[in-house]
Amino acid sequence: MDTDRVEGKAKETEGEVQQKWGEAKDKARDTWEDVKDKVEDVVDKGEDRVDEMNERDGEPAESSASR
């Protein structure tokens, strides 16, 4: 009977570890996506500022498609 209890506890612990591992992977993926979104926002704002400066200085704005 003790072996059944030990095996049951081992399987329960394994399930808990798998659950925690899945949660950790999800959190890492979500964090990575948040970072990528933030970097994209920063780049977009930087490009907008360059375009504004070029327009103010009378230079034609270079579109990002031509890079």
mmCIF file of the N, C-alpha and C atoms, coordinates in Angstrom:
data_MODEL
# 
_entry.id   MODEL 
# 
loop_
_atom_site.group_PDB 
_atom_site.id 
_atom_site.type_symbol 
_atom_site.label_atom_id 
_atom_site.label_alt_id 
_atom_site.label_comp_id 
_atom_site.label_asym_id 
_atom_site.label_entity_id 
_atom_site.label_seq_id 
_atom_site.pdbx_PDB_ins_code 
_atom_site.Cartn_x 
_atom_site.Cartn_y 
_atom_site.Cartn_z 
_atom_site.occupancy 
_atom_site.B_iso_or_equiv 
_atom_site.pdbx_formal_charge 
_atom_site.auth_seq_id 
_atom_site.auth_comp_id 
_atom_site.auth_asym_id 
_atom_site.auth_atom_id 
_atom_site.pdbx_PDB_model_num 
ATOM 1   N N  . MET A 1 1  ? 0.828  -1.200 0.000   1.00 0.00 ? 1  MET A N  1 
ATOM 2   C CA . MET A 1 1  ? 0.000  0.000  0.000   1.00 0.00 ? 1  MET A CA 1 
ATOM 3   C C  . MET A 1 1  ? 0.862  1.251  0.000   1.00 0.00 ? 1  MET A C  1 
ATOM 4   N N  . ASP A 1 2  ? 1.989  1.216  0.680   1.00 0.00 ? 2  ASP A N  1 
ATOM 5   C CA . ASP A 1 2  ? 2.871  2.374  0.698   1.00 0.00 ? 2  ASP A CA 1 
ATOM 6   C C  . ASP A 1 2  ? 3.404  2.689  -0.696  1.00 0.00 ? 2  ASP A C  1 
ATOM 7   N N  . THR A 1 3  ? 3.691  1.656  -1.470  1.00 0.00 ? 3  THR A N  1 
ATOM 8   C CA . THR A 1 3  ? 4.222  1.886  -2.822  1.00 0.00 ? 3  THR A CA 1 
ATOM 9   C C  . THR A 1 3  ? 3.188  2.576  -3.704  1.00 0.00 ? 3  THR A C  1 
ATOM 10  N N  . ASP A 1 4  ? 1.926  2.214  -3.538  1.00 0.00 ? 4  ASP A N  1 
ATOM 11  C CA . ASP A 1 4  ? 0.868  2.872  -4.315  1.00 0.00 ? 4  ASP A CA 1 
ATOM 12  C C  . ASP A 1 4  ? 0.787  4.353  -3.961  1.00 0.00 ? 4  ASP A C  1 
ATOM 13  N N  . ARG A 1 5  ? 0.894  4.653  -2.690  1.00 0.00 ? 5  ARG A N  1 
ATOM 14  C CA . ARG A 1 5  ? 0.826  6.041  -2.239  1.00 0.00 ? 5  ARG A CA 1 
ATOM 15  C C  . ARG A 1 5  ? 2.028  6.826  -2.760  1.00 0.00 ? 5  ARG A C  1 
ATOM 16  N N  . VAL A 1 6  ? 3.207  6.211  -2.714  1.00 0.00 ? 6  VAL A N  1 
ATOM 17  C CA . VAL A 1 6  ? 4.426  6.866  -3.203  1.00 0.00 ? 6  VAL A CA 1 
ATOM 18  C C  . VAL A 1 6  ? 4.324  7.106  -4.712  1.00 0.00 ? 6  VAL A C  1 
ATOM 19  N N  . GLU A 1 7  ? 3.868  6.102  -5.446  1.00 0.00 ? 7  GLU A N  1 
ATOM 20  C CA . GLU A 1 7  ? 3.703  6.260  -6.889  1.00 0.00 ? 7  GLU A CA 1 
ATOM 21  C C  . GLU A 1 7  ? 2.680  7.341  -7.208  1.00 0.00 ? 7  GLU A C  1 
ATOM 22  N N  . GLY A 1 8  ? 1.600  7.370  -6.467  1.00 0.00 ? 8  GLY A N  1 
ATOM 23  C CA . GLY A 1 8  ? 0.572  8.394  -6.668  1.00 0.00 ? 8  GLY A CA 1 
ATOM 24  C C  . GLY A 1 8  ? 1.114  9.786  -6.412  1.00 0.00 ? 8  GLY A C  1 
ATOM 25  N N  . LYS A 1 9  ? 1.858  9.910  -5.326  1.00 0.00 ? 9  LYS A N  1 
ATOM 26  C CA . LYS A 1 9  ? 2.450  11.207 -4.985  1.00 0.00 ? 9  LYS A CA 1 
ATOM 27  C C  . LYS A 1 9  ? 3.465  11.617 -6.044  1.00 0.00 ? 9  LYS A C  1 
ATOM 28  N N  . ALA A 1 10 ? 4.246  10.649 -6.557  1.00 0.00 ? 10 ALA A N  1 
ATOM 29  C CA . ALA A 1 10 ? 5.234  10.951 -7.598  1.00 0.00 ? 10 ALA A CA 1 
ATOM 30  C C  . ALA A 1 10 ? 4.536  11.458 -8.862  1.00 0.00 ? 10 ALA A C  1 
ATOM 31  N N  . LYS A 1 11 ? 3.442  10.807 -9.254  1.00 0.00 ? 11 LYS A N  1 
ATOM 32  C CA . LYS A 1 11 ? 2.702  11.244 -10.446 1.00 0.00 ? 11 LYS A CA 1 
ATOM 33  C C  . LYS A 1 11 ? 2.067  12.622 -10.216 1.00 0.00 ? 11 LYS A C  1 
ATOM 34  N N  . GLU A 1 12 ? 1.559  12.844 -9.025  1.00 0.00 ? 12 GLU A N  1 
ATOM 35  C CA . GLU A 1 12 ? 0.974  14.145 -8.688  1.00 0.00 ? 12 GLU A CA 1 
ATOM 36  C C  . GLU A 1 12 ? 2.039  15.239 -8.777  1.00 0.00 ? 12 GLU A C  1 
ATOM 37  N N  . THR A 1 13 ? 3.199  14.969 -8.230  1.00 0.00 ? 13 THR A N  1 
ATOM 38  C CA . THR A 1 13 ? 4.299  15.935 -8.260  1.00 0.00 ? 13 THR A CA 1 
ATOM 39  C C  . THR A 1 13 ? 4.751  16.178 -9.702  1.00 0.00 ? 13 THR A C  1 
ATOM 40  N N  . GLU A 1 14 ? 4.838  15.113 -10.493 1.00 0.00 ? 14 GLU A N  1 
ATOM 41  C CA . GLU A 1 14 ? 5.213  15.254 -11.895 1.00 0.00 ? 14 GLU A CA 1 
ATOM 42  C C  . GLU A 1 14 ? 4.219  16.163 -12.630 1.00 0.00 ? 14 GLU A C  1 
ATOM 43  N N  . GLY A 1 15 ? 2.943  15.966 -12.374 1.00 0.00 ? 15 GLY A N  1 
ATOM 44  C CA . GLY A 1 15 ? 1.918  16.809 -12.989 1.00 0.00 ? 15 GLY A CA 1 
ATOM 45  C C  . GLY A 1 15 ? 2.056  18.260 -12.577 1.00 0.00 ? 15 GLY A C  1 
ATOM 46  N N  . GLU A 1 16 ? 2.340  18.491 -11.308 1.00 0.00 ? 16 GLU A N  1 
ATOM 47  C CA . GLU A 1 16 ? 2.518  19.860 -10.820 1.00 0.00 ? 16 GLU A CA 1 
ATOM 48  C C  . GLU A 1 16 ? 3.735  20.520 -11.476 1.00 0.00 ? 16 GLU A C  1 
ATOM 49  N N  . VAL A 1 17 ? 4.805  19.748 -11.614 1.00 0.00 ? 17 VAL A N  1 
ATOM 50  C CA . VAL A 1 17 ? 6.017  20.275 -12.251 1.00 0.00 ? 17 VAL A CA 1 
ATOM 51  C C  . VAL A 1 17 ? 5.735  20.607 -13.714 1.00 0.00 ? 17 VAL A C  1 
ATOM 52  N N  . GLN A 1 18 ? 5.027  19.729 -14.414 1.00 0.00 ? 18 GLN A N  1 
ATOM 53  C CA . GLN A 1 18 ? 4.685  20.000 -15.805 1.00 0.00 ? 18 GLN A CA 1 
ATOM 54  C C  . GLN A 1 18 ? 3.821  21.253 -15.919 1.00 0.00 ? 18 GLN A C  1 
ATOM 55  N N  . GLN A 1 19 ? 2.891  21.430 -14.994 1.00 0.00 ? 19 GLN A N  1 
ATOM 56  C CA . GLN A 1 19 ? 2.029  22.616 -14.990 1.00 0.00 ? 19 GLN A CA 1 
ATOM 57  C C  . GLN A 1 19 ? 2.858  23.879 -14.793 1.00 0.00 ? 19 GLN A C  1 
ATOM 58  N N  . LYS A 1 20 ? 3.757  23.842 -13.829 1.00 0.00 ? 20 LYS A N  1 
ATOM 59  C CA . LYS A 1 20 ? 4.617  25.007 -13.561 1.00 0.00 ? 20 LYS A CA 1 
ATOM 60  C C  . LYS A 1 20 ? 5.517  25.304 -14.757 1.00 0.00 ? 20 LYS A C  1 
ATOM 61  N N  . TRP A 1 21 ? 6.050  24.257 -15.392 1.00 0.00 ? 21 TRP A N  1 
ATOM 62  C CA . TRP A 1 21 ? 6.906  24.430 -16.563 1.00 0.00 ? 21 TRP A CA 1 
ATOM 63  C C  . TRP A 1 21 ? 6.109  25.098 -17.693 1.00 0.00 ? 21 TRP A C  1 
ATOM 64  N N  . GLY A 1 22 ? 4.886  24.646 -17.902 1.00 0.00 ? 22 GLY A N  1 
ATOM 65  C CA . GLY A 1 22 ? 4.030  25.250 -18.928 1.00 0.00 ? 22 GLY A CA 1 
ATOM 66  C C  . GLY A 1 22 ? 3.747  26.712 -18.626 1.00 0.00 ? 22 GLY A C  1 
ATOM 67  N N  . GLU A 1 23 ? 3.464  27.017 -17.374 1.00 0.00 ? 23 GLU A N  1 
ATOM 68  C CA . GLU A 1 23 ? 3.218  28.406 -16.980 1.00 0.00 ? 23 GLU A CA 1 
ATOM 69  C C  . GLU A 1 23 ? 4.458  29.266 -17.191 1.00 0.00 ? 23 GLU A C  1 
ATOM 70  N N  . ALA A 1 24 ? 5.624  28.724 -16.861 1.00 0.00 ? 24 ALA A N  1 
ATOM 71  C CA . ALA A 1 24 ? 6.874  29.472 -17.039 1.00 0.00 ? 24 ALA A CA 1 
ATOM 72  C C  . ALA A 1 24 ? 7.129  29.744 -18.522 1.00 0.00 ? 24 ALA A C  1 
ATOM 73  N N  . LYS A 1 25 ? 6.888  28.748 -19.369 1.00 0.00 ? 25 LYS A N  1 
ATOM 74  C CA . LYS A 1 25 ? 7.082  28.942 -20.814 1.00 0.00 ? 25 LYS A CA 1 
ATOM 75  C C  . LYS A 1 25 ? 6.107  29.987 -21.345 1.00 0.00 ? 25 LYS A C  1 
ATOM 76  N N  . ASP A 1 26 ? 4.853  29.936 -20.892 1.00 0.00 ? 26 ASP A N  1 
ATOM 77  C CA . ASP A 1 26 ? 3.860  30.917 -21.330 1.00 0.00 ? 26 ASP A CA 1 
ATOM 78  C C  . ASP A 1 26 ? 4.264  32.326 -20.908 1.00 0.00 ? 26 ASP A C  1 
ATOM 79  N N  . LYS A 1 27 ? 4.730  32.451 -19.675 1.00 0.00 ? 27 LYS A N  1 
ATOM 80  C CA . LYS A 1 27 ? 5.133  33.772 -19.182 1.00 0.00 ? 27 LYS A CA 1 
ATOM 81  C C  . LYS A 1 27 ? 6.330  34.294 -19.962 1.00 0.00 ? 27 LYS A C  1 
ATOM 82  N N  . ALA A 1 28 ? 7.292  33.426 -20.257 1.00 0.00 ? 28 ALA A N  1 
ATOM 83  C CA . ALA A 1 28 ? 8.462  33.844 -21.036 1.00 0.00 ? 28 ALA A CA 1 
ATOM 84  C C  . ALA A 1 28 ? 8.036  34.279 -22.433 1.00 0.00 ? 28 ALA A C  1 
ATOM 85  N N  . ARG A 1 29 ? 7.144  33.531 -23.059 1.00 0.00 ? 29 ARG A N  1 
ATOM 86  C CA . ARG A 1 29 ? 6.671  33.886 -24.401 1.00 0.00 ? 29 ARG A CA 1 
ATOM 87  C C  . ARG A 1 29 ? 5.923  35.215 -24.373 1.00 0.00 ? 29 ARG A C  1 
ATOM 88  N N  . ASP A 1 30 ? 5.068  35.408 -23.369 1.00 0.00 ? 30 ASP A N  1 
ATOM 89  C CA . ASP A 1 30 ? 4.328  36.666 -23.250 1.00 0.00 ? 30 ASP A CA 1 
ATOM 90  C C  . ASP A 1 30 ? 5.274  37.842 -23.024 1.00 0.00 ? 30 ASP A C  1 
ATOM 91  N N  . THR A 1 31 ? 6.283  37.642 -22.186 1.00 0.00 ? 31 THR A N  1 
ATOM 92  C CA . THR A 1 31 ? 7.256  38.703 -21.919 1.00 0.00 ? 31 THR A CA 1 
ATOM 93  C C  . THR A 1 31 ? 8.016  39.043 -23.188 1.00 0.00 ? 31 THR A C  1 
ATOM 94  N N  . TRP A 1 32 ? 8.430  38.029 -23.947 1.00 0.00 ? 32 TRP A N  1 
ATOM 95  C CA . TRP A 1 32 ? 9.147  38.250 -25.202 1.00 0.00 ? 32 TRP A CA 1 
ATOM 96  C C  . TRP A 1 32 ? 8.279  39.046 -26.177 1.00 0.00 ? 32 TRP A C  1 
ATOM 97  N N  . GLU A 1 33 ? 7.010  38.690 -26.286 1.00 0.00 ? 33 GLU A N  1 
ATOM 98  C CA . GLU A 1 33 ? 6.107  39.413 -27.182 1.00 0.00 ? 33 GLU A CA 1 
ATOM 99  C C  . GLU A 1 33 ? 5.942  40.867 -26.726 1.00 0.00 ? 33 GLU A C  1 
ATOM 100 N N  . ASP A 1 34 ? 5.847  41.093 -25.412 1.00 0.00 ? 34 ASP A N  1 
ATOM 101 C CA . ASP A 1 34 ? 5.749  42.460 -24.886 1.00 0.00 ? 34 ASP A CA 1 
ATOM 102 C C  . ASP A 1 34 ? 6.988  43.275 -25.235 1.00 0.00 ? 34 ASP A C  1 
ATOM 103 N N  . VAL A 1 35 ? 8.154  42.654 -25.112 1.00 0.00 ? 35 VAL A N  1 
ATOM 104 C CA . VAL A 1 35 ? 9.415  43.345 -25.438 1.00 0.00 ? 35 VAL A CA 1 
ATOM 105 C C  . VAL A 1 35 ? 9.454  43.674 -26.922 1.00 0.00 ? 35 VAL A C  1 
ATOM 106 N N  . LYS A 1 36 ? 9.104  42.725 -27.768 1.00 0.00 ? 36 LYS A N  1 
ATOM 107 C CA . LYS A 1 36 ? 9.105  42.981 -29.206 1.00 0.00 ? 36 LYS A CA 1 
ATOM 108 C C  . LYS A 1 36 ? 8.147  44.120 -29.564 1.00 0.00 ? 36 LYS A C  1 
ATOM 109 N N  . ASP A 1 37 ? 6.961  44.133 -28.943 1.00 0.00 ? 37 ASP A N  1 
ATOM 110 C CA . ASP A 1 37 ? 5.994  45.203 -29.198 1.00 0.00 ? 37 ASP A CA 1 
ATOM 111 C C  . ASP A 1 37 ? 6.553  46.558 -28.775 1.00 0.00 ? 37 ASP A C  1 
ATOM 112 N N  . LYS A 1 38 ? 7.206  46.595 -27.622 1.00 0.00 ? 38 LYS A N  1 
ATOM 113 C CA . LYS A 1 38 ? 7.769  47.841 -27.117 1.00 0.00 ? 38 LYS A CA 1 
ATOM 114 C C  . LYS A 1 38 ? 8.871  48.347 -28.043 1.00 0.00 ? 38 LYS A C  1 
ATOM 115 N N  . VAL A 1 39 ? 9.740  47.450 -28.490 1.00 0.00 ? 39 VAL A N  1 
ATOM 116 C CA . VAL A 1 39 ? 10.817 47.838 -29.410 1.00 0.00 ? 39 VAL A CA 1 
ATOM 117 C C  . VAL A 1 39 ? 10.215 48.372 -30.706 1.00 0.00 ? 39 VAL A C  1 
ATOM 118 N N  . GLU A 1 40 ? 9.199  47.715 -31.198 1.00 0.00 ? 40 GLU A N  1 
ATOM 119 C CA . GLU A 1 40 ? 8.547  48.176 -32.425 1.00 0.00 ? 40 GLU A CA 1 
ATOM 120 C C  . GLU A 1 40 ? 7.968  49.577 -32.236 1.00 0.00 ? 40 GLU A C  1 
ATOM 121 N N  . ASP A 1 41 ? 7.353  49.827 -31.081 1.00 0.00 ? 41 ASP A N  1 
ATOM 122 C CA . ASP A 1 41 ? 6.819  51.159 -30.792 1.00 0.00 ? 41 ASP A CA 1 
ATOM 123 C C  . ASP A 1 41 ? 7.921  52.211 -30.771 1.00 0.00 ? 41 ASP A C  1 
ATOM 124 N N  . VAL A 1 42 ? 9.045  51.878 -30.139 1.00 0.00 ? 42 VAL A N  1 
ATOM 125 C CA . VAL A 1 42 ? 10.162 52.817 -30.050 1.00 0.00 ? 42 VAL A CA 1 
ATOM 126 C C  . VAL A 1 42 ? 10.708 53.117 -31.446 1.00 0.00 ? 42 VAL A C  1 
ATOM 127 N N  . VAL A 1 43 ? 10.861 52.086 -32.264 1.00 0.00 ? 43 VAL A N  1 
ATOM 128 C CA . VAL A 1 43 ? 11.365 52.280 -33.628 1.00 0.00 ? 43 VAL A CA 1 
ATOM 129 C C  . VAL A 1 43 ? 10.395 53.141 -34.429 1.00 0.00 ? 43 VAL A C  1 
ATOM 130 N N  . ASP A 1 44 ? 9.101  52.856 -34.311 1.00 0.00 ? 44 ASP A N  1 
ATOM 131 C CA . ASP A 1 44 ? 8.104  53.649 -35.030 1.00 0.00 ? 44 ASP A CA 1 
ATOM 132 C C  . ASP A 1 44 ? 8.159  55.115 -34.619 1.00 0.00 ? 44 ASP A C  1 
ATOM 133 N N  . LYS A 1 45 ? 8.278  55.366 -33.326 1.00 0.00 ? 45 LYS A N  1 
ATOM 134 C CA . LYS A 1 45 ? 8.357  56.746 -32.855 1.00 0.00 ? 45 LYS A CA 1 
ATOM 135 C C  . LYS A 1 45 ? 9.620  57.422 -33.364 1.00 0.00 ? 45 LYS A C  1 
ATOM 136 N N  . GLY A 1 46 ? 10.724 56.690 -33.376 1.00 0.00 ? 46 GLY A N  1 
ATOM 137 C CA . GLY A 1 46 ? 11.978 57.244 -33.889 1.00 0.00 ? 46 GLY A CA 1 
ATOM 138 C C  . GLY A 1 46 ? 11.865 57.579 -35.366 1.00 0.00 ? 46 GLY A C  1 
ATOM 139 N N  . GLU A 1 47 ? 11.270 56.700 -36.150 1.00 0.00 ? 47 GLU A N  1 
ATOM 140 C CA . GLU A 1 47 ? 11.075 56.971 -37.570 1.00 0.00 ? 47 GLU A CA 1 
ATOM 141 C C  . GLU A 1 47 ? 10.178 58.173 -37.779 1.00 0.00 ? 47 GLU A C  1 
ATOM 142 N N  . ASP A 1 48 ? 9.130  58.288 -36.963 1.00 0.00 ? 48 ASP A N  1 
ATOM 143 C CA . ASP A 1 48 ? 8.234  59.443 -37.067 1.00 0.00 ? 48 ASP A CA 1 
ATOM 144 C C  . ASP A 1 48 ? 8.982  60.739 -36.773 1.00 0.00 ? 48 ASP A C  1 
ATOM 145 N N  . ARG A 1 49 ? 9.837  60.706 -35.759 1.00 0.00 ? 49 ARG A N  1 
ATOM 146 C CA . ARG A 1 49 ? 10.599 61.914 -35.420 1.00 0.00 ? 49 ARG A CA 1 
ATOM 147 C C  . ARG A 1 49 ? 11.557 62.303 -36.531 1.00 0.00 ? 49 ARG A C  1 
ATOM 148 N N  . VAL A 1 50 ? 12.205 61.313 -37.142 1.00 0.00 ? 50 VAL A N  1 
ATOM 149 C CA . VAL A 1 50 ? 13.110 61.596 -38.260 1.00 0.00 ? 50 VAL A CA 1 
ATOM 150 C C  . VAL A 1 50 ? 12.315 62.201 -39.417 1.00 0.00 ? 50 VAL A C  1 
ATOM 151 N N  . ASP A 1 51 ? 11.158 61.616 -39.714 1.00 0.00 ? 51 ASP A N  1 
ATOM 152 C CA . ASP A 1 51 ? 10.316 62.153 -40.784 1.00 0.00 ? 51 ASP A CA 1 
ATOM 153 C C  . ASP A 1 51 ? 9.912  63.590 -40.487 1.00 0.00 ? 51 ASP A C  1 
ATOM 154 N N  . GLU A 1 52 ? 9.524  63.870 -39.246 1.00 0.00 ? 52 GLU A N  1 
ATOM 155 C CA . GLU A 1 52 ? 9.137  65.229 -38.866 1.00 0.00 ? 52 GLU A CA 1 
ATOM 156 C C  . GLU A 1 52 ? 10.308 66.196 -39.014 1.00 0.00 ? 52 GLU A C  1 
ATOM 157 N N  . MET A 1 53 ? 11.489 65.764 -38.596 1.00 0.00 ? 53 MET A N  1 
ATOM 158 C CA . MET A 1 53 ? 12.670 66.631 -38.710 1.00 0.00 ? 53 MET A CA 1 
ATOM 159 C C  . MET A 1 53 ? 12.992 66.898 -40.176 1.00 0.00 ? 53 MET A C  1 
ATOM 160 N N  . ASN A 1 54 ? 12.887 65.871 -41.021 1.00 0.00 ? 54 ASN A N  1 
ATOM 161 C CA . ASN A 1 54 ? 13.145 66.047 -42.446 1.00 0.00 ? 54 ASN A CA 1 
ATOM 162 C C  . ASN A 1 54 ? 12.134 66.997 -43.079 1.00 0.00 ? 54 ASN A C  1 
ATOM 163 N N  . GLU A 1 55 ? 10.882 66.853 -42.722 1.00 0.00 ? 55 GLU A N  1 
ATOM 164 C CA . GLU A 1 55 ? 9.840  67.733 -43.254 1.00 0.00 ? 55 GLU A CA 1 
ATOM 165 C C  . GLU A 1 55 ? 10.073 69.169 -42.804 1.00 0.00 ? 55 GLU A C  1 
ATOM 166 N N  . ARG A 1 56 ? 10.470 69.337 -41.569 1.00 0.00 ? 56 ARG A N  1 
ATOM 167 C CA . ARG A 1 56 ? 10.717 70.671 -41.025 1.00 0.00 ? 56 ARG A CA 1 
ATOM 168 C C  . ARG A 1 56 ? 11.914 71.317 -41.722 1.00 0.00 ? 56 ARG A C  1 
ATOM 169 N N  . ASP A 1 57 ? 12.910 70.507 -42.038 1.00 0.00 ? 57 ASP A N  1 
ATOM 170 C CA . ASP A 1 57 ? 14.111 71.029 -42.690 1.00 0.00 ? 57 ASP A CA 1 
ATOM 171 C C  . ASP A 1 57 ? 13.941 71.135 -44.197 1.00 0.00 ? 57 ASP A C  1 
ATOM 172 N N  . GLY A 1 58 ? 12.793 70.747 -44.717 1.00 0.00 ? 58 GLY A N  1 
ATOM 173 C CA . GLY A 1 58 ? 12.533 70.854 -46.139 1.00 0.00 ? 58 GLY A CA 1 
ATOM 174 C C  . GLY A 1 58 ? 13.053 69.709 -46.968 1.00 0.00 ? 58 GLY A C  1 
ATOM 175 N N  . GLU A 1 59 ? 13.537 68.676 -46.331 1.00 0.00 ? 59 GLU A N  1 
ATOM 176 C CA . GLU A 1 59 ? 14.020 67.514 -47.067 1.00 0.00 ? 59 GLU A CA 1 
ATOM 177 C C  . GLU A 1 59 ? 12.876 66.530 -47.245 1.00 0.00 ? 59 GLU A C  1 
ATOM 178 N N  . PRO A 1 60 ? 12.849 65.855 -48.364 1.00 0.00 ? 60 PRO A N  1 
ATOM 179 C CA . PRO A 1 60 ? 11.784 64.849 -48.531 1.00 0.00 ? 60 PRO A CA 1 
ATOM 180 C C  . PRO A 1 60 ? 11.982 63.714 -47.547 1.00 0.00 ? 60 PRO A C  1 
ATOM 181 N N  . ALA A 1 61 ? 10.894 63.258 -46.992 1.00 0.00 ? 61 ALA A N  1 
ATOM 182 C CA . ALA A 1 61 ? 10.942 62.156 -46.027 1.00 0.00 ? 61 ALA A CA 1 
ATOM 183 C C  . ALA A 1 61 ? 11.193 60.859 -46.767 1.00 0.00 ? 61 ALA A C  1 
ATOM 184 N N  . GLU A 1 62 ? 12.127 60.071 -46.280 1.00 0.00 ? 62 GLU A N  1 
ATOM 185 C CA . GLU A 1 62 ? 12.426 58.777 -46.887 1.00 0.00 ? 62 GLU A CA 1 
ATOM 186 C C  . GLU A 1 62 ? 11.469 57.760 -46.296 1.00 0.00 ? 62 GLU A C  1 
ATOM 187 N N  . SER A 1 63 ? 10.735 57.083 -47.152 1.00 0.00 ? 63 SER A N  1 
ATOM 188 C CA . SER A 1 63 ? 9.789  56.101 -46.629 1.00 0.00 ? 63 SER A CA 1 
ATOM 189 C C  . SER A 1 63 ? 10.545 54.866 -46.200 1.00 0.00 ? 63 SER A C  1 
ATOM 190 N N  . SER A 1 64 ? 9.997  54.159 -45.221 1.00 0.00 ? 64 SER A N  1 
ATOM 191 C CA . SER A 1 64 ? 10.660 52.956 -44.719 1.00 0.00 ? 64 SER A CA 1 
ATOM 192 C C  . SER A 1 64 ? 10.617 51.851 -45.760 1.00 0.00 ? 64 SER A C  1 
ATOM 193 N N  . ALA A 1 65 ? 9.737  51.945 -46.749 1.00 0.00 ? 65 ALA A N  1 
ATOM 194 C CA . ALA A 1 65 ? 9.661  50.920 -47.796 1.00 0.00 ? 65 ALA A CA 1 
ATOM 195 C C  . ALA A 1 65 ? 10.850 50.987 -48.739 1.00 0.00 ? 65 ALA A C  1 
ATOM 196 N N  . SER A 1 66 ? 11.491 52.144 -48.828 1.00 0.00 ? 66 SER A N  1 
ATOM 197 C CA . SER A 1 66 ? 12.600 52.275 -49.765 1.00 0.00 ? 66 SER A CA 1 
ATOM 198 C C  . SER A 1 66 ? 13.943 51.893 -49.156 1.00 0.00 ? 66 SER A C  1 
ATOM 199 N N  . ARG A 1 67 ? 13.950 51.459 -47.893 1.00 0.00 ? 67 ARG A N  1 
ATOM 200 C CA . ARG A 1 67 ? 15.199 51.067 -47.219 1.00 0.00 ? 67 ARG A CA 1 
ATOM 201 C C  . ARG A 1 67 ? 15.579 49.669 -47.532 1.00 0.00 ? 67 ARG A C  1 
# 
